[in-house]
Every structure is written in C-alpha cells, then in structure tokens.
Amino acid sequence: MDCLTQTCGLAASGSSPQLFIQLIQTLLMSQCGLGGTEEYPRDRTSEILETLGESFDFIIVGGGSAGSVLAARLSEKPDWKVLLIEVGTYPSVMSDVPGMVLALQGSEEDYAYQVEPQSNFCLGMIDKRCKWTKGKVLGGSSAINAMLYVHGNNRDYDSWAIESQGWEYEAILPYLKKSVNYPREDIQKFGDKYFGNDGPIDVRRFNYTDSTFQDVYLKAVSEKGLPVLDAFNMDRFVGFGKAHGTVENGRRQNVARAFLSPAKDRKNLFVMTSARVDQILIEGNRASGVKVTLKDGKTVDLRTRKEIVLSAGSIASPQLLMLSGIGPKDDLEALGIKCKADLPVGKNLQDHLAWLGLQLEFPNGLGQTQTKPPFNVLDEAYKYLIHRKGEFSNVGGVDLLGFVNVGDPESAYPDLQFHHVYVPKGYVFKVDAMLAAFSVDESLTEGLKKASLDSDIVYVIPTLLNSKSVGELTLRSKSPGDQVKIFANYLTDEEDTKTMLKAVEFIKSLLDADTFKRLGVKLRNFGIPGCKDFKFDSPEYWECNIRHTAGTLYHPVGTVRMGSPVNPKSVVDSTLKVLGIEGLRVADASIMPVITSGNPHAATLMIAEKGADLIKHQWGFKDEL
C-alpha cells in the first residue's frame, strides 16, 4: 500500500471530514515526499549467505559518501559483481530535514567518537573531550552533515600532485563537476568551467523564508571593502557569500539517495547493512576477502576476485587496516597483531579547528519592522512539510561563509574560514542543540543560553583551514568493536593559536561598518569560569577562550596518506593502492595528503569518482581516465 493510499484511508475512516482531519491528511501526504527505505537498494544479506561459496569482483567497505559513489559507478559494468557493506542501516526521515542537522548528532545515525583528553584544548567540553560526529548510515556523513558544497582551492590539490601525478587541480576539476547537478540558471550565470549539471546529486541554495541576518551581514562586509561573492567554487578564494549545498527544494540530498537509488535494481549490486567488517583477509601479500560480523553476531568470510576498496572514512578505514596487520609495526605487535605491511597508518590526522567562543550581540535586533515571532514547532513543521520553507528548510545561517587571510590580507588564498549561526532572541532551543552537538560542558551553557534570551546572537565561528598541528589515531585494542584512540593535537603548534587570535581583530574591524554601528552590534562576554582571571577582550582572555571553546568541525582527513611510494609518510600511491598489498585500495577522505581549504565533502566525492575510474582503467576500460 503506497503512502497516499494509506493517508486517504486514514482520512476516510474518520467520523467527519473536519478541517483538522484535512490538515493532518495534508501533513501526512506531504511527509510522503521525505525519505523511506524503499528509495534505496534492498538489503541482500540473506541472499549473500545462501551463496557463501561465491565471490565478488569488488568488495567496498563503507556505504558512506565515497562508498555510495564507488558502488554506483563500479556496478555500471553489468559483468562486475559488486558488494557494498555498511555497518549502519538506512537514513531516517529526520535526516532529510535540513533544520534537524544538530539533532542527528548523538543519534543512532552517528558514531559519536570521542577525542582523547589533552591539556590545552577542549577544556570547556564535557570531560574535557571533544566529540567527533560521523555518519553511521547509508550515505555516511552526507546524511547528517550541514550539506555545504565547497571545493577548496587550486593550491590544495596542486600540493597533492607534488608527489601524486594526476591529482593537480586541472586534472581533478572534471571529477568535482561529475557528481553534481547545479540549477540550469546557475550554469547560465556562472558558466560550466566549475559547475556541472548532469551529475546525480543536486546542489542548490537553501530555502530561506527570511534571510535578513545574512543580508545585513553581507552589507556590513561590503561596507568594509571585502569581496562579496555571488558563488564559491570558482577562481576567487577570498570573500564572503552564501554557499550552495547538497539540498533540493528544502530536502537533504544525501549521497546514498543520489547515487544508489538510481542503481537499486541492478542485479549485480549487492548491499549489506548492519554488517561490520572486522578484518581484511590477506593471503601472502594479496587481499582476498573480508571477515564480517552480522547483526545477529554471526561471522562470515566473503571473498573477492579483483579488489577490496576501503571507503569507511578517516577513522574506520585506518582502524580496519591496522586490525588487519597494516600499520606501524611496533604499535601492532604491542597489541599482538602480526604486521603484514609496516606503514604509517593513522598518522597525518588533520582537521578543521572551529572556535565557538566569538559571539556578536544584536541588542536592537536586525532592524526589521517587527520582532521575529517566537518559534512555534507546529507552525514551522507545517511550513516545512507543505511548502519546504521555514526554520526546518535551512541550517540556521551556516551557509553564510567567509574566507579571509588574517596573516596576509593581500594573499589570494585564505587561512581562515568563517561560519555563522544566527540565533534570534528567545530561540534557546537552537543554543541547546548546538551546545549538545559540540558536547559543551554545563559550566558554560548557562551563560550561552542567557545571551540568547537577552538579544539576537550571531555565533561567528572562525575555522582554521591549514593547521600546522597534526594528530594521529591508534588502536585501543585488537577488538573491532572498540573505538580507536584519537589524539587531535589541536593548537600544539603555536602558529595555529596566533592565527586564530587574529580572527578577533578581524571581527572587531567588521564592527566598524556603518550597518553594524547603527544596530549597536558588539562582542558578547558570556562568561567562561576557566577564564575568569583574565580581563575580557585581553589577549590572555581570548587565548583562554579558544582553549575552552574551540573544537572540531567534523572534518578529519589524512590518516591513510596518499603520496610517493618512496616517501615514508605514504600509505597509498597515486592510484590509491595500499603499498605492499595487492588487491587493496582506499578511496575516501583519509587519503588526503593535505586538508582542503574548505568543507571537504566535495573533495571526498571527487576522490571516489576518480577512484572508480582508476579501478575501471586498470581492469580494461582504458577510456575512463
């Protein structure tokens, strides 16, 4: 029975067709436009278990952003039998709603990793530990992230190509375009050099009912002589503007829906959900299969004829490599794991450090003719379900981005990215959701909530793009069910702290804009118990603030570094093959030698697209590159 039939049946069964019943019917009908498991390939675990003696051409570990792309692209070849294994299940209806992005963190769709406590950062978080969100569902983090689609810049990718030919910007630009479908009007306005319009995943603007905050902010930016860009992802890398996102008509476009839904009826595509890969089976120096634990606890071995591709992300991919004996020899042997390839797996961990402790207070509001009405969840739900507009259709202003270079204002390349979160007066629930998402300790939450009761607040979130501090992750044990140890090592290099502190001076310069002056905008001192010994607005206060309120932007990369085989820091080569092991590749954000200067989701899709073509090329399809 389809959704419309069920809805009409519910309405018809009532005693009278009252307006209330009609409203509920309309809401239910509109909800049919949101996600359901029928959109995705069905779970074929039972079918696979019935034919355990058979092998697959390709086994892809991880059904997130990269894995979904790879499974769709490789199964385009009907003679190839492709298996995709995902430890999570299917995305929830809630994940379709952009405004629920923070509520998804800590849910069953999130791994909710915790960083190991260290002495100089995350001091204002619960147990002094930052929480790292990662999608545990088909579509991976694309099903729970903020949906921003940002390329980074040419310098990022050209630096990769110093050791890995074929990864320079001009070579990977076609792959950045291949996945996406921009609106035709954007192609007409901006051209097709940087924008694609025939890929599976929709890239659009967010559906804003009221963009007053963004418009006011951009006006102030313009008054200060800073570039206001019509669009990112072109040939200008410094400036402010509204980013595109993987969203269409107010609905999230996760990568599993975009890539796997069109492929769901392919007989050669096999999907297993609720299945954890515990080990790569290696015979001699060749990867021959994987050991999988199913949801009932049963363990099975699955074999491959051609290749295994790890696309489990920057945390799970290195974890699986190390559990399989591929990693730092001394570390593995200390846990009783036989080393089969001594490689620096888990090193080179990079992330974007985001600082939550800078708030702009708008005591006079944003200058509207009337005060924004209090949030009513039922009203907003109606707006969203019927019109795909309102608070639930957007991400609270996060798509207003700024890229600046605070170290060298004349540079064409940024060193900081600014995100923004707008909290209208009285919208304490938004503060609650954000603080919970970042695992902020209750010692800080009172002051932050009070700020949102007093006036409109904008969280200006400086984000360090090219951190000099590098972390690592290691195994906690040789049990696949144990989370790894994550050592983020934020702010261990003094230059990173200096760069973040320069963000304060930059924001102060913006406050001199006439628009902000008329609105009485000022920096808010919300009170940090650990910083009470320092005068507000002193350099000592701001550094203390950073060490208490800065944390992850959920962008870990680099732990299975791509590079030259002769470089002792490399784990995979330029074709994404694991060094010293045949039949094994890694294709996800973990292979990045250097993190991109912007949200890395677009780059992750590109890696998967190029990885799929590299595989096709090796196995006889020479026109794929």
Secondary structure, DSSP 4 states (H G I P E B T S, - for coil): --HHHHHHHHHHTSSS--HHHHHHHHHHHHHTTS--GGGSPPB-HHHHHHTTT-EEEEEEE--SHHHHHHHHHHTTSTTS-EEEE-SSBPPPSGGG-GGGTTTTTTSTTB--EEPPP-TTS-TTBGGG--EE--B-BTTGGGGTS--B-----HHHHHHHTTTSTT-SHHHHHHHHHHTEE--HHHHHHH-SSS--BSSSEE-B----S--HHHHHHHHHHHHTT--B-S-SSSS--SEEEEPPBSEETTEE--HIIIIIGGGTT-TTEEEE-S-EEEEEEEETTEEEEEEEE-TTS-EEEEEEEEEEEE-SHHHHHHHHHHHTTEE-HHHHHHTTPPPSEE--TT-SBB--EEE---EEEETTTT--SSPPPPP-HHHHHHIIIIIS-SGGGS-TTTTEEEEE-SS-TT-SS-SEEEEEEEE-TT-HHHHHHHHHHTTB-HHHHHHHHHHHHHSEEEEEEEEESS-S--BEEE-S-S-TTSPPEEE--TT-SHHHHHHHHHHHHHHHHHTTSHHHHHTT-EE-----GGGTTS-TTSHHHHHHHHHHHEEE-S--B-TT-B--TTSTT-SB-TT-BBTT-BTEEE-SGGG-SS--SS-THHHHHHHHHHHHHHHHHHTT-GGG-
